[in-house]
């Protein structure tokens, strides 16, 4: 990667341009919504008033990150057609929502939920369960954030072949994100998500066109793959199939139950806008992860024989090569570059906002200072959020080699709150002690399995933890008795 | 006022979705096979893509016709805004 198409100047220009645009959106939001910082609902949920278009893009930005391009194309490169699962699992997230969102939306409007823990507290009336869930979410979100921070650095330095150093990119964009997040809360996050989502979509389409024009289309890449590594084309064996099923299931439940995804259900303006944005989401995988999959396969022919570490730079190499062809593609790749970075930031900002809201409401206002007004709660959330970000940046300063492993780690933990939602919303008998024990046991089992690298039968460790979690919830609930008043609100709230 | 509909309570939806979920992984095809190529792509990739499309179509249908939980309160709010 010596002959770089992206000299430092254009890389820096586009970086500054996107950063400036995001800050501008933050400032405009701030000026237009002066009362924003007085109320949790205004700051963290945009007043619970997001309309279809904005809601769709903020869902989109939450689920699809820059990693969907920078990380998934190399995965397709290494795994071949096995990675078609990335199209299906993004569609399945909508099924995940279908399991709990309709009822949770109604409850959230009735009881004014701000964070996922608000629901858990209301349903189980137990500080223990709520605190455990909040800590799990915080931990998962921190990992998530860490992944995004690393992705910003990888994305920028990869796309410029190291012209812009990893650390400089991280520092600049994280600062921009924190500032516009502070200024406008959920509103500026959602508005920047819209801008960032459009940039990502445009970028993917142009990269696909560019790689088809300059590296040959999918058929020629497939023909080439058949001669050099036919195993990338074949139907996977039984181990592969099990891991495919396990990945589908993990993402279906895990990604829908992301705390920041749940908060977007609360932020919807109406049921109609929620339904509409989710149905748009059901079609996005074809043009995002689907296109990226094709790009990765084309990469097999374009840059054969890359090692695992080298392949992580695949998108940067392809973009550089395409950019050198003519000035149209040069600027198109510059847009792509901005789109990828924007997509990473748009995921990170959602995570940061949810992180702050959990600290504000579920930790600070519930356990530390019960008499704090909402303005103070928001301030504490903001400041603690920044402290977390700084710590994560220190960890991310020297990044781990591949993105795939840390991506799995957050799911394993976040998914453990699923029974509290999926069972808790429908099964009145579900007992708070059972939820607590299930959640704790699931977390411990999943963590031990992750750290020792255990994946019995090829099924992801998080799913084993979740299975134990579900079984404990059900069995213990039959053993324990719940008082009638505790679940009365649920009956009244729904029927 | 429309009748209230909650997707989770409609077992037919879940039968269809579970069948599609199971079909979306190519366990029913011979291991390692990739020929014939159709339009230059392994045949089974088209099957998986087809099943994925079917899931999206079914989901769009469900979201439109089988999810109706809130009553006129919300509609009224929307009208007021207009």
Interface residues (C-beta under 8 A of the other chain):
Chain A: X81 X84 X85 X87 X88 X91 X92 X94 X95 X98 X99 X100 X102 X103 X105 X106 X109 X217 X218 X219 X220 X222 X223 X226 X230 X231 X233 X234 X235 X236 X237 X238 X241 X244 X245 X248 X270 X271 X272 X275 X276 X278 X279 X282 X283 X285 X286 X426
Chain B: X6 X7 X8 X17 X21 X24 X25 X26 X27 X29 X30 X31 X32 X33 X34 X37 X39 X40 X41 X42 X44 X45 X48 X49 X51 X52 X53 X55 X56 X59 X60 X62 X63 X64 X67 X68 X69 X70 X74 X77 X78
